[in-house]
Amino acid sequence: MKKAILIVMLVLNAIVLLGQLWPEGAPPFAGIVNLITLGLNLVMFLILFRKENLFTR
């Protein structure tokens, strides 16, 4: 399950990066992908921080 989530996040991040490097080639749904990617990254970082107890150190 973790591997599948990481693969999805890598693909979404690659789409976002491609849109930044080549804006003319960005698909029409690029704004939605950007928002989803930012949200998932935030959730993933919060989960990792909580799991590693970085807030309590």
Residue pairs with C-beta under 8 A, 6 or more apart in sequence:
5 44
8 40
9 37
9 40
9 41
9 44
12 33
12 36
12 37
12 40
13 37
13 41
15 27
15 30
15 33
15 37
16 30
16 33
16 34
16 37
18 25
18 26
19 25
19 26
19 27
19 30
19 33
19 34
27 33
49 55
